[in-house]
Amino acid sequence: MSQLAFIRSSTAQLVNDGNISCPICMDDIHPPFRVLPCGHSYCVVCIDEYCKVASRNGVSPFCPMCHRHFQIENVNEMGNGEA
């Protein structure tokens, strides 16, 4: 299992247990959610809006936690039966 697959699986379990918060809205993350390539997790609504604002400003989105750039089309939505 790759490191990212392990992170996604572990994050899915934490979300299901209600033990992880979105760093953007500070609420508990509920499915569906997104795990970025860096491993940080966000509510779908929060990270999608964050990416829209970045796009409108002509900026490539980056993780709000570690500042690693990513492409939203390469980030999967999780929590709809995925693990």
Backbone as ProteinMPNN parsed JSONL, in Angstrom:
{"seq_chain_A": "MSQLAFIRSSTAQLVNDGNISCPICMDDIHPPFRVLPCGHSYCVVCIDEYCKVASRNGVSPFCPMCHRHFQIENVNEMGNGEA", "coords_chain_A": {"N_chain_A": [[0.85, -1.171, 0.0], [0.597, 2.181, -0.901], [2.025, 5.206, 0.476], [0.294, 7.421, 0.302], [-2.143, 6.118, -0.148], [-2.406, 4.773, 2.276], [-2.616, 6.99, 4.008], [-5.011, 8.092, 3.076], [-6.801, 6.008, 3.673], [-6.541, 5.859, 6.469], [-7.385, 8.432, 7.146], [-10.03, 8.344, 6.269], [-11.091, 6.577, 8.15], [-10.76, 8.093, 10.504], [-12.451, 10.257, 9.913], [-14.913, 8.944, 9.739], [-15.129, 8.204, 12.388], [-15.487, 10.654, 13.512], [-13.314, 12.218, 14.299], [-11.715, 14.254, 13.19], [-10.959, 17.519, 12.038], [-11.823, 20.097, 9.7], [-9.354, 22.168, 8.418], [-10.019, 24.608, 7.299], [-12.759, 25.462, 7.805], [-12.983, 24.665, 10.393], [-14.843, 22.928, 11.447], [-16.053, 19.59, 12.25], [-15.04, 17.159, 9.913], [-17.157, 15.729, 7.577], [-18.228, 13.029, 5.537], [-18.915, 13.751, 2.098], [-15.344, 14.168, 1.564], [-12.109, 15.634, 0.869], [-8.825, 14.43, 0.27], [-5.773, 15.799, -0.034], [-2.841, 15.524, -2.22], [-0.684, 15.853, -0.467], [-1.607, 14.798, 1.847], [-3.215, 16.164, 3.652], [-6.539, 16.869, 4.811], [-9.822, 18.008, 3.846], [-13.109, 19.52, 3.981], [-15.278, 18.914, 1.247], [-16.759, 21.091, 0.204], [-15.403, 23.302, 1.332], [-12.671, 23.135, 0.344], [-13.118, 23.107, -2.383], [-14.305, 25.632, -2.816], [-12.187, 27.221, -1.967], [-10.344, 26.597, -4.002], [-11.715, 27.654, -6.212], [-11.636, 30.401, -5.642], [-8.867, 30.796, -5.719], [-8.426, 30.217, -8.432], [-9.946, 32.265, -9.672], [-8.35, 34.375, -8.965], [-6.135, 33.89, -10.421], [-4.215, 32.157, -9.449], [-2.351, 29.243, -8.716], [-3.758, 26.588, -6.902], [-2.867, 25.793, -3.513], [-2.041, 23.712, -0.713], [-3.63, 24.729, 2.219], [-2.452, 24.141, 4.645], [0.272, 23.114, 4.387], [1.25, 24.337, 2.168], [1.833, 23.099, -0.255], [1.602, 22.857, -3.716], [-1.173, 21.854, -5.802], [-3.325, 20.185, -8.179], [-6.714, 20.519, -8.536], [-8.254, 18.81, -10.072], [-6.889, 16.466, -9.874], [-7.413, 15.496, -7.395], [-9.152, 13.291, -5.45], [-12.557, 12.832, -4.48], [-13.651, 11.651, -1.4], [-15.348, 9.298, 0.784], [-17.719, 8.45, -0.12], [-18.423, 5.707, 0.02], [-15.857, 4.972, -0.496], [-12.539, 3.979, 0.479]], "CA_chain_A": [[0.0, 0.0, 0.0], [1.401, 3.4, -0.974], [1.883, 6.098, 1.627], [-0.921, 8.208, 0.13], [-3.291, 5.216, 0.057], [-2.493, 4.572, 3.722], [-3.125, 8.241, 4.592], [-6.436, 8.201, 2.716], [-7.527, 4.999, 4.436], [-6.533, 6.287, 7.874], [-8.219, 9.629, 7.248], [-11.424, 7.904, 6.142], [-11.489, 6.018, 9.442], [-10.877, 9.21, 11.449], [-13.662, 11.0, 9.561], [-16.052, 8.119, 10.145], [-15.192, 8.231, 13.851], [-15.723, 12.037, 13.937], [-12.122, 12.669, 15.014], [-10.852, 15.123, 12.392], [-11.592, 18.795, 11.709], [-11.381, 20.785, 8.493], [-8.548, 23.335, 8.787], [-10.581, 25.845, 6.75], [-13.962, 25.888, 8.534], [-12.783, 24.223, 11.771], [-15.884, 21.978, 11.837], [-15.726, 18.199, 11.978], [-15.203, 16.76, 8.52], [-18.125, 14.664, 7.324], [-18.186, 12.63, 4.125], [-17.66, 13.506, 1.389], [-14.224, 15.033, 1.882], [-10.981, 15.481, -0.053], [-7.471, 14.295, 0.805], [-4.836, 16.318, -1.024], [-1.654, 14.671, -2.377], [0.198, 15.998, 0.695], [-2.193, 14.04, 2.94], [-4.132, 16.967, 4.453], [-7.938, 16.63, 4.459], [-10.714, 19.157, 3.902], [-14.476, 19.363, 3.499], [-15.362, 19.14, -0.193], [-17.232, 22.46, -0.034], [-14.348, 24.253, 1.71], [-11.506, 23.111, -0.548], [-13.568, 23.487, -3.725], [-14.444, 27.096, -2.825], [-10.81, 27.715, -1.877], [-9.761, 26.457, -5.345], [-12.397, 28.61, -7.091], [-11.082, 31.72, -5.341], [-7.499, 30.797, -6.256], [-8.545, 30.281, -9.891], [-10.387, 33.619, -10.026], [-7.218, 35.272, -8.733], [-5.036, 33.486, -11.293], [-3.195, 31.508, -8.627], [-2.438, 27.793, -8.603], [-4.094, 26.293, -5.505], [-1.896, 25.094, -2.677], [-2.588, 23.255, 0.552], [-3.589, 25.778, 3.245], [-1.652, 23.724, 5.802], [1.716, 22.972, 4.13], [1.531, 25.179, 0.998], [2.211, 22.301, -1.428], [0.684, 23.086, -4.833], [-1.876, 20.689, -6.318], [-4.359, 20.427, -9.186], [-7.946, 19.985, -7.957], [-8.751, 17.693, -10.878], [-6.138, 15.275, -9.475], [-7.763, 15.182, -6.01], [-10.396, 12.513, -5.413], [-13.531, 12.976, -3.411], [-13.752, 10.418, -0.626], [-16.428, 9.247, 1.725], [-18.926, 7.933, -0.778], [-18.168, 4.276, -0.11], [-14.438, 4.745, -0.778], [-11.654, 3.924, 1.651]], "C_chain_A": [[0.896, 1.235, 0.0], [1.136, 4.271, 0.251], [0.597, 6.914, 1.51], [-2.165, 7.351, 0.329], [-3.496, 4.956, 1.543], [-3.081, 5.803, 4.401], [-4.611, 8.376, 4.305], [-7.276, 7.223, 3.53], [-7.642, 5.405, 5.904], [-7.435, 7.5, 8.079], [-9.69, 9.26, 7.159], [-11.925, 7.346, 7.468], [-11.669, 7.12, 10.483], [-12.141, 10.03, 11.189], [-14.892, 10.234, 10.011], [-16.234, 8.11, 11.659], [-15.464, 9.636, 14.397], [-14.546, 12.647, 14.653], [-11.204, 13.572, 14.205], [-11.633, 16.371, 11.99], [-11.007, 19.353, 10.422], [-10.578, 22.019, 8.915], [-9.089, 24.658, 8.252], [-11.759, 26.323, 7.59], [-13.925, 25.521, 10.022], [-13.893, 23.313, 12.294], [-15.375, 20.557, 11.62], [-15.953, 17.914, 10.506], [-16.193, 15.608, 8.471], [-18.027, 14.291, 5.854], [-19.228, 13.394, 3.324], [-16.599, 14.533, 1.794], [-13.12, 14.792, 0.858], [-9.684, 15.343, 0.735], [-6.532, 14.746, -0.305], [-3.63, 15.394, -1.14], [-0.676, 14.743, -1.204], [-0.332, 15.237, 1.905], [-3.141, 14.839, 3.827], [-5.554, 16.85, 3.908], [-8.793, 17.856, 4.702], [-12.126, 18.747, 3.511], [-14.471, 19.64, 1.994], [-15.744, 20.588, -0.483], [-16.125, 23.471, 0.241], [-13.213, 24.279, 0.691], [-11.905, 23.467, -1.968], [-13.723, 25.003, -3.838], [-13.068, 27.755, -2.774], [-10.154, 27.688, -3.257], [-10.405, 27.426, -6.334], [-11.843, 30.012, -6.885], [-9.661, 31.828, -5.896], [-7.535, 30.951, -7.778], [-8.961, 31.68, -10.355], [-9.256, 34.638, -9.885], [-5.993, 34.9, -9.558], [-3.891, 32.801, -10.572], [-3.42, 30.0, -8.648], [-2.751, 27.447, -7.151], [-2.964, 25.544, -4.796], [-2.564, 24.728, -1.364], [-2.504, 24.378, 1.583], [-2.722, 25.423, 4.452], [-0.15, 23.744, 5.513], [2.183, 23.734, 2.891], [2.041, 24.402, -0.216], [1.149, 22.509, -2.511], [0.067, 21.771, -5.286], [-2.844, 21.134, -7.401], [-5.632, 19.769, -8.678], [-8.48, 18.811, -8.769], [-8.008, 16.387, -10.574], [-6.446, 14.835, -8.045], [-9.121, 14.491, -6.001], [-11.265, 12.892, -4.239], [-13.661, 11.634, -2.714], [-14.971, 10.465, 0.282], [-17.743, 8.812, 1.134], [-18.73, 6.446, -1.05], [-16.731, 3.942, -0.419], [-13.683, 4.639, 0.535], [-10.228, 3.912, 1.212]], "O_chain_A": [[1.833, 1.333, 0.792], [0.149, 4.087, 0.962], [-0.118, 7.086, 2.498], [-3.143, 7.813, 0.916], [-4.631, 4.921, 2.018], [-3.945, 5.682, 5.27], [-5.387, 8.735, 5.191], [-8.348, 7.581, 4.02], [-8.713, 5.303, 6.503], [-8.161, 7.582, 9.069], [-10.511, 9.805, 7.897], [-13.059, 7.613, 7.866], [-12.623, 7.088, 11.26], [-12.821, 10.447, 12.127], [-15.809, 10.809, 10.597], [-17.357, 8.019, 12.155], [-15.651, 9.805, 15.602], [-14.725, 13.5, 15.523], [-10.013, 13.651, 14.507], [-12.813, 16.295, 11.647], [-9.845, 19.112, 10.097], [-11.073, 22.834, 9.693], [-8.665, 25.722, 8.703], [-11.766, 27.467, 8.045], [-14.737, 26.008, 10.81], [-13.886, 22.959, 13.473], [-14.398, 20.339, 10.904], [-16.935, 18.368, 9.92], [-16.082, 14.639, 9.222], [-17.768, 15.152, 5.013], [-20.319, 13.658, 3.829], [-16.913, 15.612, 2.295], [-13.194, 13.849, 0.07], [-9.466, 16.037, 1.728], [-6.497, 14.152, -1.383], [-3.407, 14.564, -0.259], [0.079, 13.799, -0.97], [0.392, 15.044, 2.881], [-3.812, 14.255, 4.678], [-5.755, 16.744, 2.698], [-8.545, 18.639, 5.618], [-12.325, 17.758, 2.805], [-13.736, 20.51, 1.525], [-15.121, 21.24, -1.321], [-15.932, 24.401, -0.541], [-12.836, 25.353, 0.222], [-11.115, 24.07, -2.694], [-13.321, 25.595, -4.84], [-12.824, 28.741, -3.47], [-9.483, 28.646, -3.643], [-9.72, 27.964, -7.203], [-11.607, 30.733, -7.854], [-9.301, 32.849, -6.482], [-6.764, 31.725, -8.345], [-8.401, 32.216, -11.311], [-9.217, 35.638, -10.601], [-4.935, 35.514, -9.418], [-2.743, 32.85, -11.015], [-4.561, 29.54, -8.603], [-2.085, 27.952, -6.247], [-2.22, 24.774, -5.403], [-3.537, 25.36, -0.954], [-1.425, 24.927, 1.806], [-2.306, 26.309, 5.198], [0.623, 24.315, 6.283], [3.378, 23.772, 2.599], [2.628, 24.998, -1.119], [-0.046, 22.358, -2.26], [0.684, 20.711, -5.177], [-3.147, 22.32, -7.524], [-5.631, 18.566, -8.413], [-9.098, 17.906, -8.207], [-8.459, 15.315, -10.978], [-5.818, 13.908, -7.534], [-10.113, 15.038, -6.482], [-10.782, 13.226, -3.158], [-13.768, 10.597, -3.368], [-15.55, 11.525, 0.518], [-18.768, 8.808, 1.815], [-18.853, 5.983, -2.184], [-16.392, 2.772, -0.59], [-14.127, 5.141, 1.567], [-9.326, 3.869, 2.048]]}, "name": "protein", "num_of_chains": 1, "seq": "MSQLAFIRSSTAQLVNDGNISCPICMDDIHPPFRVLPCGHSYCVVCIDEYCKVASRNGVSPFCPMCHRHFQIENVNEMGNGEA"}
